[in-house]
Amino acid sequence: MNPGADALALLPEILMLAGAITALLTGSFLPRERQWISRIIALGALAASATAAAAVLAGAAGSAYSGSYVIDAGTGAGRLVVAISALLVIMLGTDELRGTARESETYTLILLASLGATVLTGAADLLVLIAGFLLASIPLYALIGIGRTKNGAEAALKTYLQGAFFGILLMLGVAVLYAVAGSTSYSGLRPGLEHGSGAIMGVGLVGVLAGLMFKAGAVPAHFWVPDAAEGAGTAAAAFATTVPKIGGLLAAYRLLEHMPGTVAWPLLVALLSTMTMTLGNLAAFSQKNPRRLLGWSTVSQAGYLLMPLAVAGAVPLALPSLVLYLAGYSAANLAAFAVIGTYPGRDVLSAYEGLSGARPWHAVALVVALLSLVGTPPTGVFLGKLTVFSAAWDGGFWWLAVIAATNTLASLFYYLRWLAPAFRPATPDSAGAGDFAPQVWPGHVAIAGAILTLAVGIGGGIMWAGPA
C-alpha cells in the first residue's frame, strides 16, 4: 500500500472535504453580508473536484487503500455527476440563501453530503459502505430542516427517522454478510457466500439493499422523498432528490455484481423496480403542488434506475446505462426544481399560467426538463431509458421492460398537467395572475440544466452510435 498514491487517487473526495471545512471556518468569522465568500469557496471546491474526477476518469482503472475503494469508469462518472449536480444546486440556491443566518452552514452540508454520495460510488468494502452511507445521510437531515420552517422540520424528522431505521437495517445486513462470508471486502464476498446458507445470505442482502433504497428514494424506503421535496428549501429539495440517488444506486450496483446466484436477488431487484416506478407514477397523478409532484416523480425515476441493477454483472450494458441515466436525470430534475426556485411562492400547477408569454426561455427550460423526465428524444433521460430498457431485455427481464414502457407512457399525463397551464394565458382571477418576476440565479440554472440534459442526450447518442 502506498499512502501517497492512495491519497492522490482520492483527490476529488479530498477537495470536497477541504472545501467543506474551509467554507465552514470562513463563514464562522465573516459578517452575514459577506457570506458569499463561503459560496465561492464551495463552488471552487466542487469545480476542482469535478476537474480532478474528469482527469482520473481518463486514466486506467485501479483501487485505493488495499482495494477497499475502487477507482474505475463508474466511480469517475459518479464523482463527476455528483460534483456538477452539487455545483448547480449551490448556484440554484444563491438568491434563496444569500444573507440568511445559515448560509455558510448550508454550503458545508451540501459538500459533506456530496462527499458521502461520492464515497458510496466507489465503495468496495462493507465498512466503507457504512461510512459513506452515514456521511451522505447525516448532513442531509440537517440540510432538509435548516430553513426552520414547520414543513421543513416535519420533513427533516421523517427523513431522519426513516434514515435511522434503514441505516440500522443496512448495518445489520452488513453484519450478517460478514458472518457468512468471513470478509467485508467485496472481492471476498462471493467465495464465502457461495458456500454459506442461501437463506442467511438473503437476509443480509435484503438488509443492505433496504438501506441503499433509502438513499435511492425507492420502495420500501421512499416515504421521505415527497415530504422533503415539498417542505425543504428549494436548493435543499433539489439536492435531496438528486445527489443521494447517485451514490445509493451506484453503491447497490457494485455490491450486487459480487453477489452469487445462490439466491434470486435479480428477481427481488426487478420487483422493487416495478413497485417503485408504478407507485411513484400513481401517487404523482393527483398532485397539484409542483414540488410534491417532482417528489413522487423522483420515486418513479428510481424505479427505472433500478432496472440495470437487476442484471448487474450479467449484461455489459448495465453499468453504462445506469451512469448515463443518472447524468440525464440529474440535469433534468435540477432544471425542473430551478424553475420552481425562479418563481417562489407558486405552490399550485395553475400558478404557472402565462409563463410562456412572460418568460419564454424559462417555459422552454420547463418543457425540456419535464419531457426529458418522460423520456422524450433527444434528451438525456430518453437515451438513459433506451439503454436501461435494452439492458433489462438482454438480461431476460423482458416483462420488466414492458412494465417500464407502460409506466413511461402513463407518466406523460402528470407532467403535461404542469406544462399545460404554463402555455395558457393567465386570467385575472387565476392562481398565476401577476407578474413573473424571476429570481436571477435559479433562472440561469434552469436554462443550464435544460442545455445539459440535451447535451447528454445528443452527445451520448453520438458516442453510442460512433462505434457502430
C-alpha positions in Angstrom: 0.0 0.0 0.0 1.3 3.4 -1.0 -0.4 6.1 1.2 0.7 8.9 -1.1 -0.6 7.3 -4.2 -3.8 6.3 -2.4 -4.4 9.9 -1.3 -3.8 11.2 -4.8 -6.3 8.7 -6.2 -8.9 10.2 -3.8 -8.1 13.8 -4.8 -11.7 14.6 -5.8 -13.0 13.5 -2.4 -10.2 15.3 -0.6 -11.1 18.5 -2.4 -14.7 18.3 -1.4 -13.7 17.7 2.3 -11.2 20.6 2.2 -13.9 22.8 0.7 -16.4 21.9 3.3 -14.0 22.6 6.2 -12.8 25.9 4.6 -16.3 27.1 3.8 -17.4 26.4 7.4 -14.4 28.1 9.1 -14.5 31.1 6.7 -18.2 31.6 7.3 -17.8 31.4 11.0 -15.7 34.6 11.0 -17.5 36.6 8.3 -20.4 39.0 8.8 -23.7 37.9 7.2 -23.3 40.3 4.2 -20.0 38.7 3.3 -21.1 35.0 3.4 -20.8 35.0 -0.3 -17.1 34.2 0.2 -18.1 30.8 1.5 -20.2 30.2 -1.5 -17.3 31.0 -3.8 -15.1 28.5 -1.8 -17.8 25.8 -2.1 -18.2 26.4 -5.8 -14.4 26.4 -6.3 -14.0 23.1 -4.4 -16.7 21.4 -6.5 -15.3 22.7 -9.7 -11.8 21.5 -8.7 -13.3 18.1 -7.7 -15.1 17.7 -11.0 -11.9 18.6 -12.9 -9.9 16.0 -10.9 -12.6 13.4 -11.4 -12.5 14.0 -15.2 -8.7 13.7 -15.1 -8.9 10.4 -13.2 -11.7 9.2 -15.4 -9.4 9.4 -18.4 -6.8 7.1 -16.6 -6.6 3.4 -16.0 -8.9 1.6 -13.5 -7.4 0.8 -10.1 -8.1 0.8 -6.4 -7.0 2.5 -3.2 -6.4 1.5 0.4 -6.0 -2.2 -0.1 -8.8 -2.5 -2.6 -11.5 -1.0 -0.2 -12.2 1.8 -2.7 -12.4 1.2 -6.5 -11.5 3.8 -9.0 -12.9 3.0 -12.4 -15.2 4.4 -15.0 -18.2 4.0 -12.7 -16.6 5.8 -9.9 -15.2 8.5 -12.2 -18.6 9.2 -13.8 -20.3 9.1 -10.4 -17.8 11.7 -9.0 -18.4 13.9 -12.0 -22.2 13.8 -11.9 -22.2 14.4 -8.1 -19.8 17.4 -8.3 -21.6 19.0 -11.2 -25.0 18.4 -9.6 -23.9 19.9 -6.2 -22.4 22.9 -8.0 -25.7 23.6 -9.8 -27.6 23.2 -6.5 -25.5 25.9 -4.9 -25.9 28.2 -7.9 -29.7 27.5 -7.8 -29.8 28.5 -4.1 -27.8 31.7 -4.4 -30.8 34.1 -4.3 -32.6 31.9 -1.7 -29.7 31.6 0.7 -28.0 35.0 0.3 -27.8 36.8 3.6 -29.6 34.1 5.6 -28.4 33.1 9.1 -27.2 29.6 8.0 -25.8 30.4 4.6 -22.2 29.0 5.0 -23.5 26.0 7.0 -25.8 25.1 4.1 -22.9 25.1 1.7 -20.9 23.0 4.1 -23.7 20.5 4.5 -24.1 20.2 0.7 -20.4 19.5 0.3 -20.3 16.9 3.1 -23.4 15.1 1.8 -21.9 15.2 -1.7 -18.7 13.7 -0.3 -20.8 10.9 1.3 -22.5 10.2 -2.0 -19.2 10.1 -3.8 -17.7 7.7 -1.3 -20.7 5.4 -2.0 -20.0 5.4 -5.7 -16.6 3.8 -5.2 -17.0 1.7 -2.0 -15.7 -1.8 -2.4 -15.8 -2.8 1.2 -18.8 -3.2 3.5 -17.3 -1.0 6.2 -16.6 1.8 3.7 -20.2 1.4 2.5 -21.4 2.1 6.1 -19.1 5.1 6.4 -20.4 6.5 3.0 -24.0 5.9 4.0 -23.7 7.8 7.3 -21.7 10.6 5.7 -24.3 11.0 3.0 -27.3 10.8 5.4 -26.4 12.9 8.5 -25.8 16.2 6.7 -28.9 15.5 4.6 -31.2 15.5 7.7 -29.8 18.9 8.7 -30.0 20.3 5.2 -33.7 19.5 4.8 -34.6 21.2 8.1 -32.1 24.0 8.1 -34.7 26.6 7.0 -36.5 26.0 10.3 -40.0 26.1 8.8 -42.8 24.0 10.0 -42.9 21.8 6.9 -39.1 21.6 6.8 -39.0 20.4 10.4 -41.6 17.8 9.7 -39.7 16.6 6.5 -36.4 16.5 8.4 -37.9 14.5 11.2 -39.5 12.0 8.8 -36.2 11.7 6.8 -34.2 11.2 10.0 -36.5 8.5 11.4 -36.6 6.6 8.2 -32.8 7.1 7.6 -32.0 5.8 11.1 -34.3 2.8 10.7 -33.0 1.8 7.3 -29.4 2.6 8.3 -29.8 0.1 11.2 -31.1 -2.5 8.7 -28.1 -1.8 6.4 -25.6 -2.3 9.3 -27.4 -5.5 10.4 -27.2 -6.7 6.8 -23.5 -6.0 6.7 -23.0 -7.9 9.9 -24.9 -10.9 8.5 -23.0 -10.9 5.2 -19.7 -10.7 7.1 -20.7 -13.6 9.4 -21.4 -15.8 6.3 -18.6 -14.7 4.0 -15.9 -14.0 6.6 -14.9 -10.9 4.8 -16.0 -7.3 4.4 -14.2 -6.8 1.1 -16.4 -7.2 -2.0 -13.8 -9.3 -3.7 -14.0 -11.8 -0.8 -17.8 -11.9 -0.6 -18.6 -14.2 -3.5 -16.3 -17.1 -2.5 -17.6 -17.1 1.1 -21.3 -16.6 0.2 -21.3 -19.4 -2.4 -20.6 -21.9 0.4 -22.8 -20.4 3.0 -26.5 -20.6 3.7 -28.6 -19.1 1.0 -31.3 -18.1 3.4 -29.0 -16.3 5.7 -27.3 -14.6 2.8 -30.7 -13.4 1.6 -31.4 -11.8 5.0 -28.1 -9.9 4.9 -28.6 -8.8 1.3 -32.1 -7.6 2.0 -30.9 -5.5 4.9 -28.2 -3.8 2.9 -30.4 -3.2 0.0 -33.1 -1.7 2.2 -30.6 0.9 3.5 -29.4 1.7 -0.1 -33.0 2.0 -1.2 -33.4 4.9 1.3 -30.6 6.7 -0.5 -32.1 6.0 -3.9 -35.6 7.1 -2.8 -37.1 3.7 -3.8 -39.6 1.3 -2.3 -39.8 0.4 0.6 -37.8 3.4 1.8 -39.4 6.2 -0.3 -41.8 7.9 2.1 -39.4 10.7 3.0 -39.0 11.9 -0.6 -42.2 13.8 -1.3 -42.2 15.4 2.1 -38.6 16.6 1.6 -39.4 17.9 -1.9 -42.2 19.9 -0.5 -41.0 21.0 2.9 -37.3 21.8 2.4 -35.9 24.9 0.8 -35.7 24.8 -3.0 -32.0 24.1 -3.1 -32.2 21.5 -0.4 -35.1 19.8 -2.1 -33.3 19.7 -5.4 -30.2 18.3 -3.7 -32.2 15.7 -1.7 -34.0 14.3 -4.8 -30.8 14.1 -6.9 -27.4 13.6 -5.3 -28.2 10.8 -2.8 -29.7 8.8 -5.5 -26.5 8.8 -7.5 -24.5 7.4 -4.6 -27.1 4.9 -3.4 -27.7 3.3 -6.8 -24.1 3.0 -7.8 -23.3 1.5 -4.4 -26.1 -1.0 -4.8 -24.8 -1.9 -8.3 -21.3 -2.5 -7.0 -22.5 -4.8 -4.3 -24.9 -6.8 -6.4 -22.4 -7.6 -9.1 -20.4 -9.5 -6.4 -23.4 -11.5 -5.2 -23.6 -15.2 -6.2 -26.6 -16.7 -7.7 -27.5 -18.8 -4.7 -30.4 -16.5 -4.0 -32.8 -14.9 -6.6 -31.6 -11.4 -6.0 -32.2 -10.3 -9.6 -35.9 -11.1 -9.3 -36.0 -9.2 -6.0 -34.5 -6.1 -7.6 -36.8 -6.4 -10.6 -39.8 -6.5 -8.3 -38.6 -3.5 -6.3 -38.1 -1.7 -9.6 -41.7 -2.5 -10.7 -43.3 -1.4 -7.4 -41.2 1.8 -7.2 -42.0 3.1 -10.7 -45.7 2.1 -10.5 -46.3 3.6 -7.0 -44.4 6.8 -7.9 -46.5 7.3 -11.0 -49.8 6.5 -9.4 -49.1 8.9 -6.5 -48.0 11.7 -8.9 -51.2 11.7 -10.9 -53.2 13.6 -8.2 -50.6 16.1 -7.1 -51.3 19.8 -7.6 -48.2 21.1 -5.8 -45.2 21.1 -8.3 -42.7 20.3 -5.5 -44.7 17.3 -4.4 -45.2 16.2 -8.0 -41.5 16.2 -8.5 -41.0 14.3 -5.3 -43.2 11.5 -6.5 -41.6 11.8 -9.9 -38.2 11.1 -8.4 -39.6 8.0 -6.8 -40.8 6.7 -10.1 -37.5 7.6 -11.7 -35.8 5.4 -9.1 -37.8 2.5 -10.4 -36.4 2.9 -13.9 -32.9 3.3 -12.5 -33.2 0.0 -10.6 -33.6 -1.9 -13.9 -29.9 -2.2 -14.7 -29.3 -3.3 -11.2 -31.4 -6.4 -11.8 -28.8 -7.5 -14.4 -25.7 -6.2 -12.6 -22.6 -8.2 -13.6 -24.6 -10.2 -16.2 -25.1 -7.6 -19.0 -22.2 -5.4 -20.2 -24.6 -2.6 -20.9 -25.9 -2.4 -17.3 -23.3 0.0 -15.7 -23.0 2.4 -18.7 -26.8 2.6 -19.0 -27.1 3.3 -15.2 -24.5 6.1 -15.3 -26.0 7.6 -18.5 -29.5 7.6 -17.0 -28.2 9.2 -13.7 -26.5 12.0 -15.7 -29.6 12.8 -17.7 -31.9 12.5 -14.8 -29.8 14.8 -12.6 -29.7 17.6 -15.2 -33.5 17.4 -15.9 -34.5 17.2 -12.2 -32.4 20.1 -11.3 -33.7 22.2 -14.2 -37.3 21.5 -13.0 -36.5 22.5 -9.5 -34.7 25.6 -10.8 -37.9 26.7 -12.5 -39.7 26.4 -9.1 -36.9 28.4 -7.5 -37.2 31.0 -10.1 -40.8 31.8 -9.1 -41.0 31.1 -5.4 -44.5 31.1 -3.9 -46.3 29.5 -6.8 -47.4 26.4 -5.0 -50.0 25.0 -7.4 -49.6 24.0 -11.0 -52.2 26.5 -12.2 -50.0 29.3 -10.8 -47.7 28.9 -13.9 -50.4 30.1 -16.2 -48.9 32.7 -18.6 -45.3 31.6 -18.1 -44.7 31.0 -21.8 -45.8 34.5 -22.7 -44.0 36.3 -19.9 -40.8 34.3 -19.7 -40.5 32.1 -22.9 -36.9 30.8 -22.1 -38.0 29.6 -18.7 -41.0 27.9 -20.3 -38.7 26.2 -22.8 -36.5 25.0 -19.9 -39.5 23.6 -18.1 -40.6 21.8 -21.3 -37.1 20.3 -21.8 -36.9 19.2 -18.2 -40.3 17.6 -17.9 -40.3 15.9 -21.3 -36.8 14.6 -20.5 -38.2 13.0 -17.3 -40.8 11.4 -19.5 -38.1 10.1 -21.8 -38.6 12.2 -25.0 -35.8 12.4 -27.6 -33.3 13.9 -27.9 -32.9 14.3 -24.1 -30.6 12.6 -21.7 -33.3 10.6 -19.9 -34.6 9.3 -23.3 -31.2 7.8 -24.0 -31.0 6.6 -20.4 -34.3 4.8 -20.7 -33.5 3.3 -24.0 -30.3 1.8 -22.7 -31.7 0.6 -19.3 -34.7 -1.0 -21.2 -32.2 -2.7 -23.5 -30.1 -3.9 -20.6 -33.1 -5.4 -18.8 -34.3 -7.0 -22.0 -30.9 -8.5 -22.8 -30.8 -9.9 -19.2 -34.0 -11.8 -19.7 -36.3 -9.3 -17.9 -38.5 -8.5 -21.0 -41.6 -8.2 -18.7 -39.8 -5.5 -16.7 -39.1 -3.5 -19.8 -42.7 -3.8 -20.9 -43.9 -2.6 -17.5 -41.4 0.3 -17.6 -42.6 1.3 -21.1 -46.2 1.3 -19.9 -45.3 3.4 -16.9 -43.4 5.8 -19.1 -46.5 6.4 -21.2 -48.6 6.9 -18.1 -46.2 9.4 -16.6 -46.8 11.8 -19.6 -50.2 12.7 -18.1 -49.0 14.3 -14.9 -46.0 16.1 -16.5 -48.5 17.6 -19.0 -50.7 18.8 -16.1 -47.8 21.2 -15.3 -46.9 22.1 -18.8 -50.4 22.9 -20.0 -51.0 25.8 -17.6 -47.6 27.2 -18.5 -48.7 27.6 -22.1 -52.1 29.1 -21.3 -52.6 32.8 -20.9 -53.1 33.9 -17.3 -56.6 35.1 -16.5 -57.1 37.9 -13.9 -58.6 35.6 -11.3 -56.2 32.7 -11.9 -53.7 31.4 -9.3 -50.9 32.6 -11.7 -52.2 36.1 -12.0 -49.4 38.7 -11.5 -46.0 39.5 -12.8 -43.5 36.7 -13.4 -40.6 38.5 -11.6 -37.9 35.8 -11.7 -35.1 35.1 -9.2 -31.9 35.5 -11.2 -29.7 32.6 -10.4 -32.4 29.8 -10.4 -33.4 31.1 -13.9 -29.9 30.7 -15.1 -29.6 27.2 -13.7 -33.0 26.2 -15.3 -31.6 27.1 -18.7 -28.2 25.5 -18.0 -29.9 22.3 -16.8 -32.1 22.1 -19.9 -28.9 22.6 -22.1 -27.1 19.9 -20.1 -29.9 17.3 -20.5 -30.0 18.0 -24.3 -26.2 17.7 -24.3 -26.3 14.4 -22.5 -28.9 13.0 -24.9 -27.3 14.3 -28.1 -23.7 13.8 -27.1 -24.4 10.4 -25.6 -26.3 9.3 -28.7 -23.4 10.4 -30.9 -20.9 8.5 -28.8 -23.2 5.5 -28.7 -23.6 5.4 -32.4 -20.0 6.1 -33.1 -18.5 2.6 -32.7 -21.3 1.1 -34.9 
